[in-house]
Amino acid sequence: MDYIWGFFKGILNFLGLAKKKGSIIFLGLDDAGKTTLLRRLKDDRMVQMQPTVHAHVEQLTLGQIQITAIDIGGHKNVRKTWRNYFP
């Protein structure tokens, strides 16, 4: 996990995004690993999750960066709502 954290931290510092706030939308097809990645970033745990039924929001702190992460399911019925989360 240190390698992954170092990689993200390096990119964010390079882009001048340290000590900032931002939002990330985890959006993709069914079983793509969106919730698993979010759980890994938040808790540093690898767990098997049930399919995401409703969108949920998590607050992440990566170093000095505050991130609001929105995890949206990928099944066909939810895809109609994707446009509500980004322009």
C-alpha positions as CSV (number, residue, x, y, z in Angstrom):
1,M,0.0,0.0,0.0
2,D,2.9,2.3,0.6
3,Y,3.8,2.2,-3.1
4,I,0.3,3.1,-4.1
5,W,0.1,5.9,-1.6
6,G,3.5,7.2,-2.7
7,F,2.4,7.1,-6.3
8,F,-0.8,9.1,-5.7
9,K,0.9,11.5,-3.4
10,G,3.6,12.2,-6.0
11,I,1.1,12.9,-8.7
12,L,-1.0,15.2,-6.5
13,N,2.1,17.1,-5.4
14,F,3.3,17.4,-9.0
15,L,-0.1,18.8,-10.0
16,G,-0.1,21.2,-7.1
17,L,-3.1,19.6,-5.4
18,A,-1.6,19.1,-2.0
19,K,-3.6,20.6,0.9
20,K,-6.7,20.8,-1.3
21,K,-10.2,19.5,-1.4
22,G,-11.7,17.6,-4.3
23,S,-14.2,15.1,-5.4
24,I,-13.8,11.7,-7.2
25,I,-16.6,9.8,-8.9
26,F,-16.2,6.0,-9.0
27,L,-18.2,5.2,-12.1
28,G,-18.0,2.1,-14.3
29,L,-19.6,-1.1,-15.3
30,D,-20.7,-4.0,-13.0
31,D,-18.0,-5.8,-11.1
32,A,-15.2,-3.4,-12.2
33,G,-13.8,-3.0,-8.7
34,K,-15.0,0.5,-7.9
35,T,-16.1,-0.2,-4.4
36,T,-13.1,-2.5,-3.7
37,L,-10.8,0.3,-4.7
38,L,-12.6,2.8,-2.6
39,R,-12.5,0.5,0.4
40,R,-8.8,-0.1,-0.2
41,L,-8.1,3.7,-0.3
42,K,-10.2,4.4,2.8
43,D,-9.4,1.5,5.1
44,D,-6.4,-0.2,3.5
45,R,-8.4,-3.4,3.5
46,M,-9.2,-5.8,0.7
47,V,-12.7,-7.1,1.2
48,Q,-15.3,-8.7,-1.1
49,M,-18.2,-6.4,-1.4
50,Q,-21.8,-6.9,-2.5
51,P,-22.9,-5.2,-5.7
52,T,-23.5,-1.5,-5.1
53,V,-27.3,-0.8,-5.1
54,H,-27.3,2.9,-4.3
55,A,-24.7,5.5,-4.6
56,H,-22.9,6.3,-1.4
57,V,-20.4,9.0,-0.4
58,E,-17.2,8.5,1.6
59,Q,-14.8,11.1,2.9
60,L,-11.1,10.2,2.3
61,T,-8.0,11.9,3.7
62,L,-4.9,11.1,1.7
63,G,-2.1,13.0,3.4
64,Q,-3.3,16.6,3.5
65,I,-5.9,16.2,0.7
66,Q,-9.6,15.9,1.6
67,I,-11.5,13.9,-1.0
68,T,-15.2,13.3,-1.3
69,A,-15.6,10.0,-3.1
70,I,-18.9,9.1,-4.7
71,D,-19.3,5.4,-5.5
72,I,-22.0,4.7,-8.1
73,G,-23.2,1.3,-9.0
74,G,-22.7,0.0,-12.6
75,H,-25.8,-2.2,-13.2
76,K,-28.1,-1.3,-16.0
77,N,-30.9,0.4,-14.0
78,V,-28.4,2.7,-12.2
79,R,-26.7,3.9,-15.4
80,K,-29.6,6.2,-16.2
81,T,-28.7,8.2,-13.1
82,W,-25.0,8.6,-13.9
83,R,-25.6,12.0,-15.6
84,N,-26.9,13.4,-12.3
85,Y,-23.4,13.1,-10.7
86,F,-21.3,15.0,-13.3
87,P,-21.8,17.7,-16.0
